[in-house]
């Protein structure tokens, strides 16, 4: 089902989609660059991807179908497994006497058509569709899966009566092992984990109370009740998770930490487990971590403009410190690994010392801290510098010894990356001095300090509004609105003549696919560059506020300003930025 360039050219010119002159120019360019004609038309902005699909649909004589807001029967949808549908952008939407109708984005994906034909034994009738239709259909997989999980849980919970353990009752490790291997318990835990992955949760909280067990998922930084289980489920779930994380089953009085990994639909996810004894039993918190950092980029993380340039400039340095700061759960590790991924080339040796290793990265030597046997950040870092590294990553700077070694490593020809828990970029300096660093060493080693938070992204369905004069006056107390407007114009987010009276901001609009109006998160950042004047302030013992004021004077965009920039972009809301910054 290949579309011939001459047929496509004829159709586009005949329907006045693009002029003959433009077509000739693109054809000439595609021959020179050895790029496909249709790809070049899209990348050069002559036609959108979806309009190109419609054009190909007409040329090929393949019907074009829209699946937006179309309810697909579960039985029909299940003809194509979700991983195949997602990877190949193909969904089954109708079964008739003639065969199985499938909607797809790529009419030339013969591999997918052949696979579905063999697996279903049906005649496949391909139809072209658009991106929004595929997204809408893929959401229906999630809805049917959620219903499936609910049914599974109810069925398995009803079989748990035989494993009730009374409060304070001593149970041998052998008995607990039997409970952990009980089929309903195994299935309940698998369901909880799979459901959390499906919901894109970052953490699972399993909390025992007097008469019930509450399961909560942290999604986009906010905790949501996921389900309530009977108290009888508590001991079995705890035992099962302890088995998976290779923890002591009979230890109920002391906290325990562990880790395990599962493979779901070809994606490996690691679970970092923390178990803490509470009054009504053991509370479990699990952090979900993708096994590899794939597909991340600084741009996708929310970096842009001057902030992005400052990071790229710092990564080109051969020595010095790059510090990422923020509270727990602010995306520091993701930013750190994204920068490492940029630096990860065959001509450098990268070594890390971490607690824990959150993402596994190819060609990087990662060491896990084990304080119980004397392998701390400091001792690990001391050994790392003898391993001939070019780049060193220290998971976190926590004490005087670690900060001294990190500074020393950056002074002796290494680029060092690390994180600290501070509220802003400028407050990192007093924190490091408090940990025992010398001011003259800090100014000699720090390249940049990145402070960040995560804000929730608005869904595609959102409500626009213009900010009032009162709101503008209120915002101007916290941010430099003129600077934000200049940045919006420079990055061509708004037109040269636009001002705050014409720029749209957005509010959430709940929909069936997007319950609270948000989906996913993005970073807001401030990047402090070590300039001569800031070095002078540090040597003089200036406060964090004075350092911050000087950095802003030199063009640093604050986190709040970056948040308002993203609100004006339509990425998030002003309220969400204020919520996150005030935390």
C-alpha positions in Angstrom: 0.0 0.0 0.0 2.8 2.4 -0.9 1.8 5.9 -2.1 3.7 7.0 -5.2 5.2 10.5 -5.0 3.8 11.5 -8.4 0.2 10.5 -7.4 0.6 12.4 -4.1 2.0 15.4 -5.9 -0.9 15.4 -8.4 -3.5 15.2 -5.6 -1.9 18.0 -3.5 -1.7 20.4 -6.4 -5.1 19.4 -7.8 -6.7 20.2 -4.4 -4.8 23.4 -3.9 -3.2 22.1 -0.7 0.2 23.2 -1.9 1.4 25.1 -5.0 3.2 23.5 -7.9 6.3 25.6 -7.2 6.4 24.5 -3.6 6.0 20.9 -4.6 8.9 21.1 -7.1 11.1 22.8 -4.4 10.3 20.1 -1.8 10.9 17.3 -4.4 14.3 18.8 -5.3 15.2 19.1 -1.6 14.2 15.5 -0.9 16.4 14.2 -3.7 19.4 16.3 -2.4 18.9 15.3 1.3 17.8 11.8 0.5 14.7 12.3 2.6 11.2 11.0 1.8 9.0 13.5 -0.1 6.0 13.2 2.3 8.2 13.4 5.4 9.8 16.6 4.1 6.4 18.2 3.4 5.4 17.6 7.0 8.7 18.7 8.6 8.8 21.9 6.5 5.3 22.8 7.6 3.5 22.5 4.3 1.0 20.0 5.6 0.1 18.5 9.0 0.6 14.7 9.7 -3.2 14.1 9.9 -3.9 16.0 6.6 -1.1 14.0 5.0 -2.9 10.8 6.1 -6.2 12.0 4.7 -4.4 12.8 1.4 -2.8 9.3 1.3 -6.2 7.8 2.2 -7.7 9.4 -0.9 -4.8 8.4 -3.2 -4.8 4.8 -2.0 -8.6 4.5 -2.1 -8.5 3.4 1.6 -11.4 4.8 3.7 -10.6 7.4 6.3 -12.3 6.9 9.7 -12.5 9.1 12.8 -12.8 7.3 16.1 -13.1 10.4 18.3 -15.8 9.7 21.0 -16.6 6.4 19.3 -17.3 3.6 21.9 -15.6 0.4 20.7 -16.9 -3.0 22.0 -14.5 -4.7 24.4 -14.6 -7.9 22.4 -13.6 -6.1 19.2 -10.9 -4.0 20.9 -9.3 -7.1 22.5 -8.6 -8.7 19.0 -5.4 -6.6 19.1 -3.4 -6.8 22.4 -2.7 -3.3 23.9 1.1 -3.4 23.5 0.7 -4.2 19.8 -1.9 -1.4 19.4 0.3 1.1 21.2 3.6 0.2 19.4 2.0 0.1 15.9 -0.7 2.7 16.4 -3.4 0.3 15.2 -6.8 -0.6 16.7 -9.6 -2.9 15.8 -12.9 -1.0 15.9 -15.5 -3.1 14.0 -16.1 -6.8 13.1 -18.5 -7.5 10.3 -19.1 -10.5 8.0 -16.5 -9.0 5.6 -13.8 -9.1 8.2 -12.1 -7.1 11.0 -11.9 -3.3 10.4 -8.7 -1.8 11.8 -7.8 1.9 12.1 -4.1 2.8 11.7 -1.8 5.7 11.2 0.7 4.0 8.8 -0.9 2.2 5.8 2.5 0.7 5.0 2.8 -1.2 8.3 2.4 -4.6 6.7 4.1 -6.4 9.6 1.3 -5.3 12.0 -1.5 -6.3 9.5 0.1 -9.7 8.9 0.5 -10.3 12.7 -3.2 -9.5 13.4 -4.3 -11.6 10.4 -2.4 -14.6 11.7 -3.5 -14.1 15.4 -7.2 -13.6 14.6 -7.6 -15.8 11.5 -9.8 -13.0 10.1 -9.7 -10.9 6.9 -8.2 -7.5 7.8 -9.7 -4.4 6.4 -7.3 -1.5 6.9 -8.6 2.1 7.5 -6.6 5.2 7.9 -7.2 7.5 10.9 -5.7 10.5 12.8 -3.6 10.8 15.9 -6.5 11.9 18.2 -8.6 8.9 17.1 -5.8 6.5 18.1 -5.3 8.2 21.4 -9.1 8.0 22.1 -9.1 4.3 21.2 -6.0 3.5 23.4 -7.8 5.2 26.4 -10.6 2.6 26.0 -8.0 -0.2 26.7 -7.3 1.5 30.0 -11.0 1.7 31.0 -11.6 -2.0 30.2 -8.4 -2.9 32.1 -9.5 -0.9 35.2 -12.9 -2.8 35.2 -11.0 -6.1 34.8 -8.8 -5.2 37.8 -11.9 -4.4 39.9 -13.5 -7.8 39.1 -10.2 -9.7 39.8 -9.8 -8.0 43.2 -13.3 -8.7 44.3 -13.0 -12.4 43.3 -9.6 -12.8 45.1 -10.6 -10.9 48.2 -13.6 -13.2 48.8 -11.1 -16.1 49.1 -8.9 -14.5 51.8 -10.9 -15.6 54.9 -8.6 -18.6 55.6 -5.5 -16.4 56.1 -6.6 -14.1 58.8 -4.0 -13.5 61.5 -5.0 -12.0 64.9 -3.2 -8.9 66.2 0.0 -9.8 68.2 -0.2 -13.4 67.1 3.2 -15.0 66.4 3.4 -16.8 63.1 6.4 -18.8 61.9 8.4 -17.9 58.8 7.2 -21.1 57.1 3.5 -20.2 57.7 4.1 -16.7 56.4 5.8 -18.1 53.3 2.7 -20.3 52.7 0.4 -17.3 53.1 2.6 -15.3 50.7 2.3 -18.1 48.0 -1.4 -18.4 48.4 -3.0 -17.9 44.9 -5.5 -15.1 45.9 -2.7 -13.2 47.7 -0.3 -13.5 44.7 -3.1 -12.2 42.4 -4.1 -9.3 44.6 -0.5 -8.0 44.8 0.0 -8.5 41.0 -3.3 -6.6 40.5 -2.2 -3.7 42.8 1.2 -3.4 41.0 -0.3 -3.6 37.5 -3.0 -1.1 38.3 -0.5 1.3 39.7 1.7 1.1 36.5 -1.5 1.6 34.4 -2.4 4.7 36.4 1.2 6.0 36.0 1.6 6.2 39.8 4.9 7.2 41.3 4.3 5.6 44.7 2.0 3.0 46.3 1.0 3.4 49.9 -0.5 0.3 51.7 -1.8 1.5 55.1 -3.3 -0.9 57.7 -5.9 0.5 60.1 -8.2 -1.1 62.7 -10.8 -2.6 60.4 -9.4 -2.1 56.9 -6.4 -1.7 54.6 -6.3 1.5 52.6 -4.3 1.5 49.3 -3.4 4.9 47.9 -1.5 5.9 44.7 0.5 9.0 44.2 -0.3 10.2 40.7 1.2 13.5 39.4 2.4 14.3 42.9 -1.0 14.0 44.6 -2.1 11.0 46.7 -5.5 9.4 45.6 -7.4 6.6 47.4 -7.2 3.6 45.0 -9.1 1.0 47.0 -10.1 -0.2 50.4 -9.3 -3.9 51.3 -10.5 -5.9 54.3 -8.2 -6.2 57.3 -7.8 -9.9 56.5 -5.8 -9.0 53.4 -3.1 -7.1 55.4 -0.8 -10.0 56.5 -0.9 -11.8 53.2 -0.1 -8.7 51.1 2.8 -7.7 53.5 4.2 -11.3 53.4 4.0 -11.4 49.6 5.8 -8.0 49.2 8.5 -9.1 51.6 9.0 -12.3 49.6 9.3 -10.2 46.4 11.7 -7.8 48.0 13.7 -10.6 49.7 13.0 -9.2 53.2 12.7 -11.1 56.5 9.1 -12.4 56.8 9.1 -12.8 60.6 10.5 -9.3 61.4 7.6 -7.1 62.3 9.2 -4.8 64.9 11.9 -3.0 62.8 11.7 -1.1 59.6 13.0 -2.9 56.4 14.0 -1.7 53.0 14.2 -3.7 49.8 13.7 -3.7 46.0 12.3 -5.9 43.3 11.6 -5.7 39.6 8.7 -6.8 37.4 8.2 -7.0 33.6 4.9 -5.7 32.3 4.2 -5.6 28.6 7.9 -5.6 27.8 8.5 -2.6 30.2 10.7 -3.4 33.2 9.7 -1.5 36.4 11.6 -1.5 39.6 9.9 -1.1 43.0 11.7 0.4 45.9 10.1 -1.0 49.1 10.0 0.6 52.6 8.2 -1.2 55.4 7.6 0.6 58.7 5.8 -0.9 61.8 2.7 1.1 62.9 0.1 0.7 65.6 -2.2 -1.4 63.4 0.4 -3.3 61.4 3.2 -2.7 58.9 2.8 0.2 56.5 4.3 -0.3 53.0 5.4 2.4 50.7 6.7 1.4 47.2 8.3 3.9 44.8 7.9 2.9 41.1 11.0 3.5 39.0 11.2 2.7 35.2 14.2 0.4 34.8 15.9 2.6 32.2 15.9 6.3 31.5 14.6 6.3 28.0 13.1 9.0 25.9 13.9 11.8 28.4 15.3 15.1 27.2 15.9 18.4 28.9 13.3 20.0 26.6 10.6 17.4 27.6 11.5 18.0 31.3 10.6 21.7 30.8 13.9 23.4 30.2 13.9 26.1 27.6 15.6 29.4 26.5 18.4 30.7 28.8 18.0 27.9 31.3 18.6 25.3 28.6 21.6 27.2 27.3 23.1 27.4 30.7 22.9 23.7 31.3 24.3 22.8 27.9 27.2 25.2 28.5 27.9 23.6 31.9 27.9 20.1 30.4 30.6 21.2 28.0 33.0 22.0 30.9 35.6 19.3 31.8 35.7 20.2 35.5 33.5 21.7 38.2 30.2 21.0 40.0 26.7 20.8 38.5 24.1 20.7 41.4 20.4 19.9 41.2 18.4 21.0 44.2 14.8 20.7 45.4 12.7 18.8 48.0 12.0 15.0 47.8 9.9 14.2 44.8 10.8 17.3 42.7 12.3 15.3 39.8 16.0 15.9 40.8 17.1 12.3 39.8 15.3 12.5 36.4 17.1 15.7 35.6 20.4 14.3 36.8 20.1 11.1 34.7 19.0 13.2 31.7 22.2 15.3 31.9 24.2 12.0 32.4 22.5 10.6 29.2 23.7 13.7 27.3 27.2 13.3 28.6 27.3 9.5 28.1 29.5 9.1 25.0 32.1 6.4 24.2 35.1 8.7 24.8 34.3 9.3 28.6 34.3 7.1 31.7 31.3 7.9 33.9 31.1 6.5 37.4 28.3 7.0 40.0 27.7 6.3 43.7 24.0 6.3 44.5 21.5 5.4 47.2 19.5 3.9 45.6 20.3 3.3 41.9 17.0 4.6 40.5 17.6 4.1 36.8 20.1 1.6 35.2 22.1 3.2 32.4 24.2 1.5 29.8 28.0 2.1 29.7 27.8 3.8 33.1 29.5 2.2 36.2 26.9 2.5 39.0 27.7 1.7 42.6 25.0 1.3 45.3 25.7 2.7 48.8 25.7 0.1 51.6 26.3 1.9 54.9 25.9 -1.3 56.9 29.2 -2.6 55.4 31.0 0.8 55.4 30.2 1.7 51.7 29.0 5.3 52.2 28.9 8.2 49.7 32.2 9.4 51.1 34.0 6.0 50.9 32.5 5.2 47.5 33.5 8.6 46.2 37.0 8.2 47.6 37.3 4.9 45.6 35.7 6.3 42.5 38.5 8.9 41.9 41.0 6.0 41.7 38.9 4.5 38.8 40.1 7.0 36.3 36.7 8.7 35.8 36.0 11.7 33.6 32.6 12.3 35.1 31.4 11.4 38.6 27.8 11.5 39.8 27.2 11.5 43.6 23.5 10.7 44.3 23.3 13.2 47.2 25.6 15.4 49.2 24.6 14.8 52.9 27.7 15.5 55.0 31.0 17.4 55.4 33.1 14.5 54.2 31.1 13.9 51.0 31.0 17.6 50.1 34.8 17.9 50.7 35.5 14.9 48.4 33.1 16.2 45.7 34.8 19.6 45.7 38.3 18.0 45.7 37.3 15.7 42.7 36.0 18.8 40.8 39.3 20.6 41.5 41.4 17.7 40.3 40.0 17.4 36.7 36.6 15.8 37.1 33.1 17.0 36.2 30.9 16.2 39.3 27.1 16.0 39.3 25.1 15.8 42.5 21.9 16.8 44.4 21.0 18.6 47.6 17.8 19.2 49.4 17.3 23.0 49.3 14.4 25.3 48.5 16.0 27.5 45.9 19.2 27.8 43.8 20.6 30.7 46.0 19.9 28.8 49.3 22.2 26.0 48.1 25.3 28.2 49.0 24.4 28.7 52.7 23.5 25.0 52.9 26.9 23.9 51.5 28.7 26.3 53.8 26.7 24.9 56.7 27.9 21.4 55.7 31.5 22.6 56.0 32.5 23.8 52.5 34.9 26.7 52.3 33.6 29.8 50.3 36.8 30.1 48.2 36.4 26.5 47.1 32.8 26.8 46.2 33.4 29.8 43.9 36.3 27.8 42.2 34.2 24.7 41.5 30.4 25.4 41.1 29.4 25.8 37.4 25.6 26.0 37.8 23.0 25.3 40.4 19.5 24.1 39.2 16.6 24.4 41.5 13.3 22.7 40.5 9.7 21.7 41.3 7.2 19.6 39.4 3.8 21.1 38.3 0.9 19.1 36.9 0.3 19.4 33.1 -3.1 20.5 31.9 -5.0 18.0 29.7 -5.8 18.9 26.1 -9.3 19.9 27.0 -9.0 23.1 29.0 -10.8 26.4 29.5 -9.2 29.7 28.5 -9.5 33.1 30.2 -7.7 36.4 30.4 -6.1 37.6 33.7 -7.8 40.7 35.3 -5.9 43.9 36.3 -6.2 42.9 39.9 -4.6 39.4 39.2 -1.9 41.1 37.2 -1.1 43.5 40.1 -1.0 40.5 42.5 1.3 38.5 40.3 3.7 41.4 39.8 4.5 41.3 43.5 6.2 37.9 43.0 7.5 37.9 39.4 8.9 40.3 36.8 6.0 40.3 34.3 7.9 42.4 31.8 10.8 39.8 31.8 8.3 36.9 31.3 6.6 38.8 28.4 9.9 39.4 26.7 10.8 35.7 27.0 7.4 34.7 25.6 8.0 36.9 22.6 11.6 35.8 22.1 10.5 32.1 22.1 7.6 33.0 19.8 5.0 31.7 22.2 3.1 35.0 21.7 3.2 37.6 19.0 5.3 40.8 19.1 2.2 42.9 19.7 0.7 40.7 22.4 0.5 41.8 26.0 -1.1 40.5 29.2 -4.5 41.7 28.1 -4.4 39.5 25.0 -2.6 36.4 26.3 -4.7 33.4 27.2 -4.3 31.6 30.5 -6.1 28.3 31.2 -8.2 26.5 33.9 -8.8 22.8 34.2 -11.8 21.2 32.5 -12.7 17.8 33.8 -13.6 15.1 31.2 -14.2 11.4 31.2 -10.6 10.8 30.1 -9.1 13.4 32.4 -10.9 13.4 35.7 -9.2 16.4 37.4 -8.1 18.2 34.3 -4.4 17.3 34.7 -2.3 14.5 33.2 1.4 14.1 33.8 3.9 16.6 35.2 6.6 19.0 34.0 9.4 20.8 35.7 9.7 24.5 36.6 13.3 25.6 37.1 15.8 28.3 38.0 19.4 28.0 36.9 22.0 30.0 38.8 25.2 30.6 36.9 28.4 31.3 38.9 29.3 34.8 37.6 32.2 37.0 38.9 29.8 39.2 40.9 28.1 36.2 42.6 31.5 34.8 43.4 32.3 38.1 45.2 29.1 38.0 47.2 29.9 34.4 48.3 33.4 35.3 49.4 32.0 38.3 51.3 29.5 36.0 53.1 26.3 37.5 51.6 22.9 36.1 52.4 20.9 33.8 50.1 18.5 36.8 49.4 21.4 39.0 48.2 22.8 36.2 46.0 19.2 35.6 44.6 18.7 39.3 43.9 22.1 39.5 42.0 21.3 36.4 40.0 17.9 37.8 39.0 19.6 41.1 38.0 21.9 39.0 35.7 19.0 37.4 34.0 18.2 34.3 36.1 14.5 33.3 35.6 13.1 32.2 39.0 11.0 29.1 39.4 7.9 31.2 39.9 8.6 33.1 36.7 9.2 29.9 34.8 5.9 28.6 36.2 4.0 31.7 35.0 5.8 31.4 31.6 4.4 27.8 31.4 1.0 28.9 32.5 1.0 31.5 29.6 2.0 28.6 27.3 -1.1 26.7 28.3 1.0 23.9 29.9 -0.3 24.4 33.5 -2.4 26.8 35.6 -1.3 29.8 37.7 -3.0 28.2 40.8 -0.9 25.0 40.3 2.3 27.0 40.1 1.4 28.9 43.3 0.5 25.6 45.1 3.8 24.0 44.3 6.0 27.0 45.0 4.2 27.7 48.4 4.9 24.1 49.4 
